[in-house]
Amino acid sequence: MAQTPREIMDEGKLGNWQIAALCMTIVLNALDGFDVMSISFAAPGIAEEWQVPQDVLGWVLAMELIGMAVGSILLGGLADRFGRRPTILSCLTVMSAGMLMVPLSSGVGELSFWRLLTGLGIGGMLAALNATVAEFSNARYRSLVLPLMVTGYPLGAFLGGLMASNVLEAGNWRGVFYLGAGFTIAAIPLSFWLIPETPDWLADRRPRNALQRINRTLTRFGLPAAEVLPETVRQQSKVSLADIFKPPLLSRTVLLTFAYLTHVTAYYYFVKWMPKLVVDMGFDASAGGEVLTKAMLGGAIGGGTLGLLALRIGIKKATVIALAGAFVMLNVFGSAPEDVALLGWIAGATAFFSNAAAVGFYALLAMAFPPHVRATGTGFGIGFGRAGAAMGPALAGILFARGLDVGVVSLIISIGSAIAIGAVLLVKLAATSDTRPA
């Protein structure tokens, strides 16, 4: 019996071009990491130049997270309707424009608008990337490559932080955004070259010459050509967000979205406020950037470790372990002494568990939905969760303005990671076969 494109990719080895495409998704997620964290690196300089109070700065730090939430929910559906590749390229263009315009802003309001636009592009690309990696991988390594893709986020923030620290030492917060814009623009032609449309999307949506386009990609990946397209359960002219709220997807959508939301609320409080908290202790802005850079390195190591652990015990158990570690370490961070060297180690350990848990959610979301709603489902989960992420730094700003110290604020917000454990344990993760809701 002739194999379908999905069966060919699931059973085949990862070829060189296939690995190159997967590596490019890691690079793109690294850009996301640098673009999102750029405002954290620049926050002390922005606050000093424009005399921004803490509660207002909390919202400034949250603006691209709000944009990411909207972008993931709205633009994730475009990746299911029009394709993974065009969505990725379009979102990179939007991100480039947003990053270029931030340093030209004349005030907080204008800067916040461009951060919101940047977030829209990042959110849409994240949903498309998650689906792309799940569909480019074979069955054997899917539990590993999904976490590795998400690990690009802290890796990009770490490497970008090394460069941003040098820029900040010169007293130029605007240079951080020019740096990010240059990398993002350079990624557009590379993505066009290395990332074809996924065979899963072509087989599901059936555009003109779908089989020929699938076979060009399979041949490029060093895999056998497909003879036929798989039988479809039903033809869909339009992907609907409502599909992920029908059985059997409803419980997975609600539980994973809620769990991701509560955890990333705590995670983004930690990473967004860290440089400013270090400066408030009496250290300079470059020291804050260095502590955040060490945290991002810890996060990158944590994400890779989770992928390896998931190969042995499963992604669900690995994610629960990471969530428990994140809850504990966030409270350790809240009571850390005013010692930059020690803060770096504690921040690294906190990010190790926090980012590992976030990585786990990306993998869980990608595995929870079938191809026809994979970007829609992951986009909704990531997007709604990023709305919670926006609450993290904003809520912290309000609590700090009311006079609460770091230890109390960390305890209050870390409860989100503990709540997420219960939600993940309730998820019944099924196979990713295309069993569509009626």
Secondary structure, DSSP 4 states (H G I P E B T S, - for coil): -PPPHHHHHHHS---HHHHHHHHHHHHHHHHHHHHHHHHHHHHHHHHHHHT--HHHHHHHHHHHHHHHHHHHHHHHHHHHHH-HHHHHHHHHHHHHHHHHHGGG--SHHHHHHHHHHHHHHHHHHHHHHHHHHHHHS-TTTHHHHHHHHHHHHHHHHHHHHHHHHHHHHTT-THHHHHHHHHHHHHHHHHHHHH----HHHHHHH--TTHHHHHHHHHHHTT-PPPSSPPPPSS--SS--GGGGGSTTHHHHHHHHHHHHHHHHHHHHHHHHHHHHHHHHTT--HHHHHHHHHHHHHHHHHHHHHHHHHHHHH-HHHHHHHHHHHHHHHHHHHHT--S-HHHHHHHHHHHHHHHHHHHHHHHHHHHHHS-GGGHHHHHHHHHHHHHHHHHHHHHHHHHHHHTT--HHHHHHHHHHHHHHHHHHHHH--PPP-S-----
